[in-house]
Amino acid sequence: MEAIKILEKPTAITWDYDEDADVLYLSIGEPRPAVGVDIGEGVVLRFDEARKEVVGLTLLGLRARLLKGLAGAR
């Protein structure tokens, strides 16, 4: 099995939040085309198949997650 690159000290983590959809997009470096792989619980891993590396994550329902976490912390 080929090795998959996850993080090799990226120059930056960029992000974008879509408030209407309640989705947070995290990219390792600048956003680029990738295949989305649903890894469960509202997390989608973005993977560059050609380079065999993870290029980002998409978190669905971020607001709901934060509210649930804050409510549980009380």
MDTraj code that builds the backbone (N, CA, C; nanometers):
import mdtraj as md
import numpy as np

residues = "MET GLU ALA ILE LYS ILE LEU GLU LYS PRO THR ALA ILE THR TRP ASP TYR ASP GLU ASP ALA ASP VAL LEU TYR LEU SER ILE GLY GLU PRO ARG PRO ALA VAL GLY VAL ASP ILE GLY GLU GLY VAL VAL LEU ARG PHE ASP GLU ALA ARG LYS GLU VAL VAL GLY LEU THR LEU LEU GLY LEU ARG ALA ARG LEU LEU LYS GLY LEU ALA GLY ALA ARG".split()
xyz = np.array([
    [0.0827, -0.1180, 0.0000],
    [0.0000, 0.0000, 0.0000],
    [0.0874, 0.1248, 0.0000],
    [0.0528, 0.2188, -0.0861],
    [0.1299, 0.3426, -0.0942],
    [0.1051, 0.4311, 0.0272],
    [0.2073, 0.5049, 0.0673],
    [0.1930, 0.5984, 0.1782],
    [0.1067, 0.7162, 0.1356],
    [0.0293, 0.7653, 0.2287],
    [-0.0538, 0.8822, 0.2053],
    [0.0042, 0.9966, 0.2865],
    [0.0286, 1.1091, 0.2210],
    [0.0806, 1.2259, 0.2904],
    [-0.0339, 1.2953, 0.3618],
    [-0.0168, 1.3195, 0.4899],
    [-0.1211, 1.3886, 0.5654],
    [-0.0778, 1.5330, 0.5910],
    [0.0286, 1.5526, 0.6599],
    [0.0800, 1.6876, 0.6830],
    [0.2319, 1.6852, 0.6757],
    [0.2848, 1.7733, 0.5977],
    [0.4298, 1.7873, 0.5906],
    [0.4657, 1.9338, 0.6107],
    [0.4286, 1.9852, 0.7269],
    [0.4537, 2.1236, 0.7635],
    [0.4106, 2.2207, 0.6536],
    [0.2804, 2.2339, 0.6345],
    [0.2310, 2.3253, 0.5309],
    [0.2648, 2.4693, 0.5654],
    [0.2700, 2.5505, 0.4633],
    [0.3003, 2.6913, 0.4857],
    [0.1843, 2.7626, 0.5531],
    [0.0622, 2.7165, 0.5293],
    [-0.0537, 2.7824, 0.5902],
    [-0.1748, 2.6903, 0.5866],
    [-0.2601, 2.7118, 0.6833],
    [-0.3918, 2.6495, 0.6810],
    [-0.4877, 2.7637, 0.6484],
    [-0.5600, 2.7516, 0.5381],
    [-0.6571, 2.8539, 0.5030],
    [-0.7958, 2.8005, 0.5341],
    [-0.8889, 2.8914, 0.5569],
    [-1.0229, 2.8476, 0.5916],
    [-1.1262, 2.9427, 0.5345],
    [-1.2467, 2.8902, 0.5217],
    [-1.3607, 2.9685, 0.4770],
    [-1.4825, 2.9108, 0.5467],
    [-1.5680, 2.9982, 0.5973],
    [-1.6889, 2.9524, 0.6657],
    [-1.8093, 3.0030, 0.5889],
    [-1.8984, 2.9123, 0.5507],
    [-2.0239, 2.9454, 0.4842],
    [-2.1316, 2.9477, 0.5926],
    [-2.1678, 3.0687, 0.6358],
    [-2.2622, 3.0824, 0.7470],
    [-2.4003, 3.0288, 0.7114],
    [-2.4459, 3.0523, 0.5890],
    [-2.5782, 3.0044, 0.5488],
    [-2.5869, 2.8518, 0.5523],
    [-2.4831, 2.7850, 0.5040],
    [-2.4813, 2.6380, 0.5011],
    [-2.4258, 2.5786, 0.6308],
    [-2.3644, 2.6629, 0.7163],
    [-2.3007, 2.6193, 0.8407],
    [-2.1937, 2.5136, 0.8130],
    [-2.1025, 2.5505, 0.7223],
    [-1.9959, 2.4596, 0.6816],
    [-1.8619, 2.5321, 0.6918],
    [-1.7633, 2.4677, 0.7536],
    [-1.6275, 2.5203, 0.7625],
    [-1.5382, 2.4412, 0.6687],
    [-1.4671, 2.5128, 0.5827],
    [-1.3734, 2.4510, 0.4887],
    [-1.2319, 2.4835, 0.5358],
    [-1.1517, 2.3831, 0.5617],
    [-1.0110, 2.3997, 0.5984],
    [-0.9253, 2.3439, 0.4856],
    [-0.8280, 2.4229, 0.4424],
    [-0.7390, 2.3772, 0.3349],
    [-0.5952, 2.3860, 0.3815],
    [-0.5178, 2.2867, 0.3452],
    [-0.3745, 2.2870, 0.3723],
    [-0.3119, 2.3586, 0.2537],
    [-0.2631, 2.4783, 0.2788],
    [-0.2171, 2.5635, 0.1693],
    [-0.3384, 2.6249, 0.1008],
    [-0.3226, 2.6658, -0.0223],
    [-0.4330, 2.7235, -0.0973],
    [-0.5307, 2.6139, -0.1384],
    [-0.6617, 2.6443, -0.1381],
    [-0.7598, 2.5437, -0.1819],
    [-0.7297, 2.4961, -0.3237],
    [-0.7513, 2.3671, -0.3471],
    [-0.7278, 2.3101, -0.4803],
    [-0.8259, 2.1948, -0.5035],
    [-0.8423, 2.1557, -0.6286],
    [-0.9356, 2.0464, -0.6570],
    [-0.8956, 1.9185, -0.5826],
    [-0.9973, 1.8471, -0.5349],
    [-0.9714, 1.7244, -0.4601],
    [-1.0967, 1.6384, -0.4590],
    [-1.0777, 1.5141, -0.4220],
    [-1.1879, 1.4208, -0.4052],
    [-1.2319, 1.4280, -0.2595],
    [-1.3628, 1.4359, -0.2362],
    [-1.4144, 1.4360, -0.0999],
    [-1.4418, 1.2939, -0.0537],
    [-1.3921, 1.2602, 0.0646],
    [-1.4131, 1.1282, 0.1230],
    [-1.4849, 1.1477, 0.2565],
    [-1.6100, 1.1033, 0.2649],
    [-1.6874, 1.1170, 0.3875],
    [-1.6306, 1.0209, 0.4913],
    [-1.5757, 1.0764, 0.5995],
    [-1.5171, 0.9905, 0.7021],
    [-1.6081, 0.9803, 0.8248],
    [-1.7297, 1.0294, 0.8105],
    [-1.8295, 1.0134, 0.9154],
    [-1.8466, 1.1341, 1.0044],
    [-1.9618, 1.1383, 1.0697],
    [-1.9962, 1.2428, 1.1661],
    [-1.9812, 1.3839, 1.1098],
    [-2.0174, 1.4019, 0.9828],
    [-2.0153, 1.5342, 0.9222],
    [-1.8772, 1.5860, 0.8861],
    [-1.7810, 1.4972, 0.8716],
    [-1.6452, 1.5370, 0.8344],
    [-1.6127, 1.4771, 0.6979],
    [-1.5709, 1.5629, 0.6071],
    [-1.5310, 1.5186, 0.4738],
    [-1.3834, 1.5521, 0.4559],
    [-1.3047, 1.4513, 0.4306],
    [-1.1610, 1.4672, 0.4056],
    [-1.1427, 1.4973, 0.2575],
    [-1.0636, 1.5976, 0.2235],
    [-1.0371, 1.6283, 0.0829],
    [-0.8985, 1.5745, 0.0482],
    [-0.8947, 1.4962, -0.0587],
    [-0.7763, 1.4181, -0.0939],
    [-0.7378, 1.4404, -0.2393],
    [-0.6116, 1.4735, -0.2624],
    [-0.5573, 1.4881, -0.3971],
    [-0.5057, 1.3505, -0.4389],
    [-0.5804, 1.2847, -0.5281],
    [-0.5446, 1.1481, -0.5689],
    [-0.4120, 1.1417, -0.6427],
    [-0.3854, 1.2395, -0.7269],
    [-0.2615, 1.2374, -0.8059],
    [-0.1380, 1.2471, -0.7170],
    [-0.1445, 1.3318, -0.6163],
    [-0.0286, 1.3526, -0.5279],
    [-0.0332, 1.2648, -0.4031],
    [-0.1435, 1.1908, -0.3874],
    [-0.1605, 1.1015, -0.2717],
    [-0.1442, 1.1763, -0.1394],
    [-0.2172, 1.2913, -0.1288],
    [-0.2069, 1.3668, -0.0048],
    [-0.3389, 1.4321, 0.0341],
    [-0.3554, 1.4461, 0.1639],
    [-0.4707, 1.5150, 0.2189],
    [-0.4494, 1.6637, 0.1972],
    [-0.5518, 1.7316, 0.1419],
    [-0.5383, 1.8743, 0.1150],
    [-0.6385, 1.9582, 0.1939],
    [-0.7245, 1.8923, 0.2720],
    [-0.8162, 1.9704, 0.3531],
    [-0.9243, 1.8867, 0.4193],
    [-1.0074, 1.9571, 0.4960],
    [-1.1214, 1.8970, 0.5648],
    [-1.2408, 1.9898, 0.5489],
    [-1.3575, 1.9320, 0.5439],
    [-1.4814, 2.0081, 0.5442],
    [-1.5614, 1.9603, 0.6644],
    [-1.6037, 2.0549, 0.7493],
    [-1.6815, 2.0219, 0.8688],
    [-1.8236, 2.0731, 0.8503],
    [-1.9177, 1.9808, 0.8437],
    [-2.0577, 2.0148, 0.8255],
    [-2.1229, 2.0406, 0.9609],
    [-2.2124, 2.1390, 0.9666],
    [-2.2863, 2.1669, 1.0894],
    [-2.1999, 2.2205, 1.2019],
    [-2.1085, 2.3109, 1.1712],
    [-2.0153, 2.3603, 1.2720],
    [-2.0871, 2.4308, 1.3866],
    [-2.1844, 2.5158, 1.3566],
    [-2.2561, 2.5901, 1.4608],
    [-2.3222, 2.4926, 1.5589],
    [-2.3893, 2.3920, 1.5062],
    [-2.4559, 2.2932, 1.5911],
    [-2.3549, 2.2179, 1.6778],
    [-2.2403, 2.1871, 1.6226],
    [-2.1356, 2.1174, 1.6993],
    [-2.0877, 2.2039, 1.8155],
    [-2.0643, 2.3325, 1.7864],
    [-2.0162, 2.4231, 1.8908],
    [-2.1196, 2.4403, 2.0012],
    [-2.2457, 2.4595, 1.9631],
    [-2.3508, 2.4754, 2.0635],
    [-2.3658, 2.3501, 2.1492],
    [-2.3578, 2.2340, 2.0860],
    [-2.3680, 2.1076, 2.1606],
    [-2.2494, 2.0943, 2.2564],
    [-2.1298, 2.1271, 2.2084],
    [-2.0105, 2.1179, 2.2921],
    [-2.0138, 2.2140, 2.4092],
    [-2.0624, 2.3362, 2.3836],
    [-2.0703, 2.4352, 2.4908],
    [-2.1762, 2.3968, 2.5938],
    [-2.2876, 2.3406, 2.5468],
    [-2.3934, 2.2982, 2.6389],
    [-2.3449, 2.1828, 2.7265],
    [-2.2651, 2.0938, 2.6687],
    [-2.2124, 1.9797, 2.7437],
    [-2.1036, 2.0184, 2.8425],
    [-2.0435, 2.1355, 2.8236],
    [-1.9351, 2.1804, 2.9107],
    [-1.9878, 2.2444, 3.0384],
    [-2.1182, 2.2659, 3.0456],
    [-2.1761, 2.3310, 3.1650],
    [-2.1934, 2.2366, 3.2789],
])
top = md.Topology()
chain = top.add_chain()
for i, resn in enumerate(residues, 1):
    res = top.add_residue(resn, chain, resSeq=i)
    for name in ("N", "CA", "C"):
        top.add_atom(name, md.element.get_by_symbol(name[0]), res)
traj = md.Trajectory(xyz[None], top)
